[in-house]
Amino acid sequence: MLAVVIVASLTGFVPAAANAAGPPAPFTALVVDGNVNYPSRPTLSFDTVNSSIETTYYPAADGLMMSVESGSRRWSATVRPPVGTTWTTKTYSVKRAFITPADAWFDVTGDSQGCNEQNGTMTVHEVVRDAESQLVGFAASFDVSCESFPHVVVGEIRWNSSVGYIAPEVSGGFYFATQSIGIDTPPKTVTFTNRGSLPLVFGASTMTGTGTEAFRITTNTCSRRSLAYAESCEVTVIAHPTSMIDQTATLTMADNTVDGDKQLSLMVQGANTRSFTASPTSLDFGTVVAFEESPEQTITVTGTDVLPVTLTTVTLGSTKPYSITANTCANVTLAKFQTCTIRVRVRATTSGVQDGYLRIEASNAPQRYVQLTAVAVATNPLTFSPPSLAFGFVTVGSQPAKVITMKAAGPTPVVVGTVALAGAAPSAFTVSADTCSGQTLAVGASCTVTVIAHPPVGDHNAELRFPNNSIANPRVAVLTAQGIPTTEGTYKQVSPQRILDTRTGSGAPKKPIGAGATLGLQVTGRGGVPASGVSAVVLNVTVAAPTAAGYLTVFPSGQSRPTASSINFARNWTGANLVTVGVGPDGKVNIFNSTGATHVIADVLGYYLANGSTLTSGGEYHPMLPARIFDSRSAWQAKLAAGETFGLALNFGGDNWRVRSWAVNITAVAPGKSGYLTAWNGLGSPPPTSSVNFGAGKVVPNMAIVPTADCTFSPACAGMPMIGIYNGSPAGVHVIVDIVGYYDDGTAYDGLRFRPRAPARIVDTRTGIGTTKLGKGQTKQVTAPGQVAADDAVALVTNLTAVAPTRDTYLTVWPSGVERPTVSNINPSTGQTVANSAYVLLNNANAFSVYNADGTTNALVDVVGEFVVWSPPPSPAAAGLQRGPRFHQPVLLGVLNSRG
């Protein structure tokens, strides 16, 4: 048979660009639209834009074979009219096997897929012949079955045809595999792209099948839409299994293709996500003395999966003499990582091996067994005093010691081997002294072992094993301790409350503080601060109507006044600064005024807990590289209006629920009139306190620790921590917010704790302390001395002061060795002396950098405390903690403000 080969091809595969023009007429294309039961279920479109196409014409049979190649895909379609006929425009019955004289022959295969029996129809839309009646153009649509499945594959064939065609291309699928029952899966998206010359038009979408309740469409940009060539739309589905069986459904997208729709299979299998563990899985009581009660041993049961498990009964499955002495696991529900405990002891009535087991049952999870073993002896040649070491509650960081005495009771001497720790948690204990190992004890002689407990938080038990040559080998003493967290250095926020206002006589006499005078301010037992257990407080200190330029120094009572300043002011200036200050033994802080007379206002924002405090733990601090998170000049191109409030929310991802307050620098820029800003958690009305005080036209920053609340101003920010900022001035003001860190709820990993110090000046460029005067655009590095930065210090809490700059400027501080952040810590005007609190991160060498933007200026840095690595014993290395820079940038997945 003579064959005519006609090739339409490109060199290699060239993907069509989005919104690109389609292939020009005449069209040569093969479209294979696999439906829900087709083995590969693709929708493939091959044309002269994206594929190499070779078409072979067999004149004798009027047959066509089209071979296409696109990337790794290889497909072919072969058609031939009924024997003895030629193609005309009509609908044919087509078959691949068992062909009758009335049937056309049809076969489409590719990528090693296909089937032996293909039956269906093919509608020929166009037949073009040359002057010799040879076929030179052809267009058809097909709809065929595969074996017993109808409408398995539909599609289009075009060869040098003027007839347009529809070609949906589908990527992605809805196979969700196995997922926990009752839990949403991650979303899956299917993308539809039109690769045909005619528009692809979608109608409504429907979901059918026995498992439709397990799926929901979250996004559908396809229904009721028309797509031009290369345009796409998406359907996104989330599965939510409700059963352990496979749950399936079919998503049908009505369209204008040959088959009239596109069907997609959805499948998910639910998994039982309720389980628990018992630890240890076996209890070995070692050698015990008959008719004596052994020390208790503890089994901890932990919920280990997504959904809660309900425990029902705890029973002993043996006649051996074990007993349950305490049980918090009966009829209890455990969420993931929640625990309960069972305590067991043995009292043997015969000598020999005492085997048994404990069975823990649940109503919605498989049961667990714990093997119990002991060896009983009739008499004990070795006795303990006390019989076990119970340390009770041990504060993390402390190291209580207990001594156990072992005595040889006879009838023969006992040789003792090396005493060792074993059991469930030997690392929670340390043997600090041992007079037993390697000794031979005569009858009546004794030896001692001293054990130190240093458990992490939680219940911990271990065994102290005394190997020996007696029948009681090894002799075992049980060690128990429950670690409880220390609260030292953690932060507890309070709702901002005013504890001092000399204008009204609140907290002190109703008069200004005079020149050289010191005011003692009681801070404990007031404003939400406890009466004891407090190491330092955080205050927002404001000066009002000073009669002369000067400064205040805030320092702990009972100490000499340091060479340091907390806030600097000009005559008649009103302004504030955040002050962190240690609390004296009497619960007071001192406020010293240098010159003139000035009123002073103090609002308490929170406090840090002291060593040995019995108060519940607060949060730890997580420093960040400073980052600008809001600037009304760029976000709104407008000011915050007089009396207006706005909310600001940050998305920290999985840490959202842990965040309790932000450490931020809030800057007021170009206010129309004098006034103040108040920052709080954004709920309800703002409190009667101020965070930033400013004069008209000034640029005024102030550091603030602002409590957060769950965001409420938009559904888009649900679950994010937010703050609110209120403009208390009679005119508009621009607002800038830079974040430097956040405080957690005590559950986040790797936080820092605060250690207060007597204020100490480490930089005074006027006298050359720390560094020298800063020029325009100049950066100076400062190394913090050891007396203010211990080996475990990560950041310093400082008061940064700019002194008489020659130009309006700003200063920035950050850890040396990293790129300077695009934030400011203080914004002084020409000739102004002004201070602002700054949390200063250190690098490995205890160094930080200071940058001056314009002019020249002197600078002061006064240290009031440090944030330190909290390293519980036995050592920082054992706890996985290291000295060095520990700042990080949380994943800020978004910043939202209530104005938009």
Buried (B, 14 or more C-beta within 10 A) or exposed (E): EEEEEBEBEBEEBEEBEEEEEBBEEBBBBBBBBBBBBBBEBBBBBBBBBBBBBBBBBBBEBBBBBBBBBBEEBEBBBBBBBBEEBEBEEEEBBBBBEEBEEEBBBBBBBBBEBBBEEBBBBBBBBBBBBEEEEEBBBBBBBBBBBBEEEEBBBBBBBBBBBEBBBBBBBBEBBBEBEEBBBEBEBEEBBBBBBBBBBBBBBBBEBEBEBEBBBBBBEEEBEBBEBEBBBBBBBBBBBBBBBBEEEBBBBBBBBBBBBBBEBBBBBBBBBBBBBBBBEBEBEEBBBBBBBBEBBBBBBBBBBBBBBBBBBBBBBBEBEBEBBBEBEEBEBBEBBBEBEBBBEBBBBBBBEEBEEBEBBBBBBBEBBEEBEBEBBBBBBEEBBBBBEEBBBBBEEBBBBBEBEBEBBBBBBEEEBBBBBEBBBEBBBBEBBBBEEBBBBEBEBEEEEBBEBBBBBBBBBBBBBBBBBBBBEBBBBBBBBBBBBBBBBBBBBBBBBBBBBBBBBBEEEEBBEEEBBBBEEBBEBBBBEBBBBBEEBBBBBBBBBBBBBBBBBBBBBBBBBEEEEBEBBBBBBBEEBBBBBBBBBBBBEEBBBBBBBBBBBBBBBBBBBBBBBBEEBEBEBBBBBBBBBBBBBBBBEEBBEEBBBBEEBBBBBBBBEEBBBBBBBBBBBBBBBBBBBBBBBBBBBBBEEBBEBBBBBBBEEBBBBBBBBBBBBBBBBBEEBEEBBBBBBBBBBEBBBBBBBBBBBBBBBBEBEEBBBBBBBBBBBBBBBEEEBBBBBBBBEBBBBBBBEEEBBBEBBBBBBBBBBBBBBEBBBBBBBBBBEEEEBEBBBBBBBEEBBBBBBBBBBBBEEBBBBBBBBBBBBBBBBBBBBBBBBBBBBBEBEEBEBEBEBBBEEBEBEEBBBBBE
